Amino acid sequence: MVEDDFDFDDSPEWHGGNTRPLDASAKLVLARALLDLSQRDFAGLLGIPVATLRNWEQRRTEPDAVAKTLIDLIYDDPQGMRDRMARRTAA
């Protein structure tokens, strides 16, 4: 069996100083993946057109400040927000 010796001395350390914060697009894509939803289902949950979600995810357009706040809330607790939104639509 061959033992590999890896030298990572040339790799930067991972810390907040050398990483970019996630933008709204990345947060949407990650939250949708965590919830295992299609774009159509996620857009329905959000109450927005599928085209709007696609444009946001593909960075063609940028959500307004209110939508960005909602995106942050969804990203921070995807399942909790899904449950809240499902209750809202069921009422």
C-alpha positions as CSV (number, residue, x, y, z in Angstrom):
1,M,0.0,0.0,0.0
2,V,1.4,3.4,-1.0
3,E,1.2,6.1,1.6
4,D,0.6,9.6,0.2
5,D,2.3,12.5,1.8
6,F,0.4,15.7,1.1
7,D,2.0,19.1,1.6
8,F,-0.6,21.8,2.0
9,D,1.9,24.5,3.1
10,D,1.1,26.5,-0.1
11,S,-2.6,26.5,0.6
12,P,-4.1,29.5,2.5
13,E,-5.7,28.8,5.8
14,W,-9.5,28.8,5.8
15,H,-10.9,31.6,7.8
16,G,-13.4,34.4,7.4
17,G,-10.7,36.8,6.1
18,N,-10.2,35.0,2.8
19,T,-13.7,33.8,1.9
20,R,-16.4,35.8,0.3
21,P,-19.8,35.9,2.0
22,L,-22.6,34.1,0.1
23,D,-24.8,36.3,-2.0
24,A,-28.6,36.0,-2.3
25,S,-28.2,33.7,-5.4
26,A,-26.0,31.2,-3.6
27,K,-28.2,31.2,-0.5
28,L,-31.3,30.5,-2.6
29,V,-29.6,27.6,-4.4
30,L,-28.3,26.1,-1.2
31,A,-31.5,26.5,0.7
32,R,-33.5,24.9,-2.2
33,A,-31.0,22.0,-2.4
34,L,-31.3,21.4,1.4
35,L,-35.1,21.3,1.1
36,D,-34.8,19.1,-2.0
37,L,-37.3,21.3,-3.9
38,S,-37.5,22.0,-7.6
39,Q,-37.4,25.6,-8.8
40,R,-41.2,25.4,-9.4
41,D,-42.0,24.1,-5.9
42,F,-39.6,26.5,-4.2
43,A,-41.1,29.5,-6.2
44,G,-44.5,28.3,-5.2
45,L,-43.5,28.2,-1.6
46,L,-42.1,31.7,-1.8
47,G,-45.2,33.0,-3.7
48,I,-43.1,34.3,-6.7
49,P,-43.0,33.4,-10.4
50,V,-40.6,30.6,-11.3
51,A,-39.0,33.0,-13.8
52,T,-38.2,35.4,-10.9
53,L,-36.5,32.6,-8.9
54,R,-34.5,31.5,-12.0
55,N,-33.4,35.1,-12.6
56,W,-32.3,35.5,-9.0
57,E,-30.5,32.1,-8.9
58,Q,-28.7,32.8,-12.2
59,R,-27.8,36.3,-11.1
60,R,-29.6,37.9,-14.1
61,T,-31.6,40.1,-11.7
62,E,-31.1,41.0,-8.0
63,P,-33.8,40.7,-5.4
64,D,-34.8,43.9,-3.6
65,A,-34.0,44.5,0.0
66,V,-37.2,42.9,1.4
67,A,-36.6,39.7,-0.7
68,K,-33.0,39.6,0.4
69,T,-34.1,39.6,4.0
70,L,-36.5,36.8,3.3
71,I,-33.7,34.9,1.6
72,D,-31.4,35.3,4.6
73,L,-34.2,34.0,6.9
74,I,-34.7,31.0,4.6
75,Y,-31.0,30.3,4.4
76,D,-30.6,30.5,8.1
77,D,-33.4,28.0,8.8
78,P,-34.6,26.3,5.6
79,Q,-36.8,23.7,7.2
80,G,-38.3,26.1,9.8
81,M,-39.2,28.6,7.1
82,R,-40.6,25.9,4.9
83,D,-42.9,24.8,7.8
84,R,-44.0,28.4,8.4
85,M,-44.7,29.1,4.7
86,A,-46.6,25.8,4.4
87,R,-48.8,26.8,7.3
88,R,-49.4,30.2,5.8
89,T,-50.5,28.7,2.4
90,A,-52.7,26.1,4.2
91,A,-54.6,28.7,6.1
